[in-house]
């Protein structure tokens, strides 16, 4: 998407304005679907924490990937002085990445953290939150976690394989996307999560998934027929685009780990409204029982499922060349794309279902 169209914002009266104009999702699209919209349309808010010039209009990366016909989506930019009103409670909130650090001592960081903490911990609130990269770190820190520079050092900029935990496959929003593959009878080892890489199609609300047609995924490279069959059957990992030098060093007490990698222990988390609720959910899953899935408030990911490769290469790579290792620099600047599929479609589909409380 391009720059958002200025117009009457569904939440304009519910945002605290600090010398800026609230911007909305595409006004032309909103007008086209307004006639079919219910009395109270599903509402979404993108909290765009990136204000760098090269990312102008980046809120539409998220609006394009989440907005459905009949829904009311808007956005605000805390770094530019646009903050959600204290009492605003949209159905869904998406918190973006940023070139800023979540540890920055700035009024907009503290105010956004406070609002997110209130939304997640309010027992009467039904708002659900999806947070990526900086948003993942900001929310984790707001809820009592700890954020800092990567323990492994450097700047992570590449496609990274992350390993989902069994809880990832157990989520109702991951049905048809991930499943547990148990070890053959008589063999040792815990069950592994298998994530589908090809042929995925969702029929949530009777509609096919917008991420099933390959627009956001790169097909596997050439290889043997056996390798192609294995890729189609699934993999025990997710491959996501990464660009960060901070990470969540300690997750908050209310978060459960969904996925990790050899470099980052908290790649994805599922957040409950309290530490007690998280403990109860953990105890239920350990006992082989279903936790109260409806009680979870936020889904967070360190990677960037919203990006296409070209966006990272054109907008992020030039500014981080001096911070990445030589071998990776040579490969990336030569535009040698690894022969692996991205799983951004899987994360986006799960996030869409989670925000709307859909179950496949």
N, C-alpha and C positions, 0 to 999 in steps of 0.2 A: 504494500500500500504506500501511497504517497502522503503528503501532509494532510492532516485532518481538516475537514471543513468546519469553519466557525459557524455556530448557529445556536439555537435554544437548547441548552443542555438539560437532560432529564434531572440531573442532580445539582444544577447551578445554584439553587437556593439553599443547598445543604452543604456547600463547600466554603471553607474559610479562605478568603482571598487576601493575599498579601501583595498587592500591587501587580496583579496579573489577570489575564482573562482565562476563564475555564474553557477548555477545548473539548469537543465531543467526538464521538465516533462519526462515521460518514452520515451527513445529514440527508443526502440523496437516498441512501439505503433506508434510513429511518422513515423517510416520507413514503417510500414505496411499500413498506410493510405495515405502516401504521393502521391501515384499514382492517388488516387481519389480526392485529394485536389484541390480546384479551384486555379486560378492564384493568388488570394490574399485570403489566408485562414483566417477565423475568428481567432483573436489572443486574448489570455488571459494571465494575469500576476497575480500570487499569491505573495503577499507581506507577507512573513512569519516573524512575529514579535516575534516568540518564538525560543530561542536558547538553552533551557535547554537540557541536554544530553538525558533525558528520552523521549523527544519529537523529537528526531532526525528523519528526514524523514516525519514529520507531514504535510509538504506541500502536500504530496500525498493524505491526507485525502480530500483535496479540489480538487486537480486535478482529482482524481477518481470520485468525485461527480459532476464535472462540464464539463470535457472534453468530447467532442463528436468526432466521426470519422471525419477526415479531418481538424480538428482544430489544431492550434499551441499554446500550452500553455507552459509557462516557469515560473520560480520563482526566487525570490531574498530574501536575509536575511539582512535587515537593521542593526539588532544588531551585525552582523558579518562584517559590513562594505560594504554591497552590496546595493546600492541605485539606483532607476530608474533614467535614464538620464532626464534632465529637459524637453526635447522635446519629450520624448517617449509617445505615445498615443495608447495603445492597445485598442481593442474593449471592453474588460472587465477586471476589476481589482477586486481581492478578498483580503481583509485585514483580517488577522487572529487574534486570541487571543494571549495573552502573560502573563507571570508571572510578567512582568514589569508594572509599573503604567504609564498611559498616561501623568501624571503630572511630570514625571521624566525629570530633566534638563540635557539632553544628546544630543549631536550633531545629532545622528541618529533619535531621536524623532523629533527634530525640522526640520530636512531635509525632513523626510517622511511626516510630517504635511504640510510643504510648498508645496511639490509636489502634495499631494492630494487636497489641497485647490486650486491650479492652475488648476488641471484637472476638478474639479467640477465647478469652477466659470468661466472657459474659454468659452465664448459664441460660439466659433467655434468648440469646442471639442465634439465628440460623444461618448467618453468613459463613460461607466457606472460602478459604484462601488457597491460591496456588502461587508459589513463590519460586523464582529461578535465580541462581547465582548470587548476586548481591542481595536479592530479596530473601533467598534461603538463609543467608548469613544474618541479615538484619532481623528477621523474625526469630531465628534461633537465639540470637543475643537478647532480644527483647523479652524472651520467655525464660531467661536465666542461663542460657548456654554461653560459651566463650568462643570468640572469634579472634584470629590472629593470622600472621603470615604462615604460609604453607610450611608444615613441619619438614617436608622434604626439600624446601628451599626453591628458589627460582620462580618462574612464571609458567603455569600450565597452559599450553596452547596446542591443542591437537585433538584427535579423536581418541577417546579413552574407553577401554572396556571396564565396565563396572559389574559387579556380581550381585544379583538380587538375592535377598534372604527369602526363606519360605513364606514369611508374612506377605511379601510382595505378591506371590502367586495366590495367596489365600484371600486377598482383597476382592470383594465382589465387583469392583470396577476393573479388575484385570482379567475377568473371565473371557475366554476366547483369545486372550493375548499371551498369558503365561500360565503354566501349570507345573505341578511338582512331578518330577520323574524319580521314582524310588529305585534304589539299588536292587538288582536281581536277587531273588530269594537265595539265601545262603551266603551272600556277599556282605561285607561290612561297608559302612559309610552312610552318612546322612543323606536324605533326599536332596536332589538338586532342582533348581528352578530352570525350566526350559521356556525360552521366549520365542515366539513364532517370528519368522523373518519374511515370509512370503505368503500370499494368498489370504491375508487377513481381510475380513469384512465384518463390519459391525451392523447390526440392525436395531440399534437403540432407537426407540420411538418410531420404528418402522422405516428408518432412513439409513442408507449406507453411510459408512464413516467417510468424512472428507479426507481422511489420511490413508485410505485404502487404495488409491489409484496411483501411488508412487510419486506424487508431486513433491513430497518432502523427503523421499528416501533415495539413496543411490544403490542400484542393484549390485550384487556381488560381481567381482571380476571374473574373467574367464578361468576355467579350471576343469577338472575331470568331472564326469557325469556323477561319480560318487560324491564329490565335493558339493556339486550343485544340489544333489538330493539331500545331503546333510544340511545344507543351508536352508532349504525349503522346509525341512522338518523342524528346525529350531536350533537355538544355541543356548548355552548356559550363561549367557552374559548379555548386557545391553551395551551398545556402542553409541556414545554421545559426544557431541562437540563440546570442548571445554576451553575456557579462556579466563584464568583467574590466578591471583597470587595470594589471596587470603583464603581461609577455609574455616569451617566450624571445627574447633579443636575439642570442645566438649559440648555435646548436645544438651538441650534443656531437659529437665526431669519429665516434662509432659510429652516428649517425643520418643517414638519408636523407630529404630533403624530399618529401612527398607532395602538399602543397597549400599555397598562399600566397594573400594578398589584397593590395590596395593599401595597407592599413594595417599588416598583420602578415605578416612574411616566412615564419614557420614556423607555419602553421595546423595542419598534420598532419605527423607524421613516422613513419617505420618504423625501428626500432632493431635493430641487429645486436649480437652479443655483444662486438665489439671494433671498433676503428678499421680494423684490417686486413681484417676480414670485410666491413665497410661498403664499403671501397675495392674489394675484389674483386667485390662485388655491383654497384657502380657501373660498373666496367670491363666486366662481363658484359653489362649492359643497354646500355651505349654501343656494344658490339660486336654488338648484336642477339641476344644469347644469353640464356638463362634463368639467373638467379642461383640460388643455393641457398636457395630460399624457406623450407625447413624450418629454416634456421639463425636466422631472425629471432626476436627475443625480446619485442619490445614494439611496440604501436601506440598513438600518442598524438594527441590532438586538443585544440585550444584552445577550441572551442565546447562547447555542452551538448546533445548529442543525446538525453540521457535526460529532458530537461525537456519539459513541455507549455507553451504560451504562458501559460496561466493561472497556472502556478507561478512563472514569472518575474515576471509582473505583480503577483501578490499578495504574494510573499515577498521579492523583490529590489528592485523599483521603488520602494517607499516609502522605502527606506534610501539610495537613490542619486539622488534627484531634484535635490539640490543640486550634483551632480557631472556632470550631463549637459547638453548644449547646449539652449538655449531651444526651438528648433524641434522637436527630438526630444521634449523634455519635453511640449510641447503635444500632439503627435501621440499619444504613449503614454498620457497621462492622459485623452485623449479616446477611448481604446480604438479607435483607427483601425488595424485590422489590415491590413498591406500585402497586395496581391493577388499573392501568390507562394506556391508550395508549399515546405514545408520538406523537407530531405533527411535528417532524423534517422533515418528508417527505413533509408536506405542505409548510413549509418555504423554503426548498431547491427547490421545484418545482417552487414556486413563484419567487425565486431568479434567477433560470435558465431562466425563461421566461423574467424577467426584464432585465437581462444582454444582452439577444439576441434580445430584443424588440419583442418577440413573444407574441401573444394574442391567448388564447384558443378559 
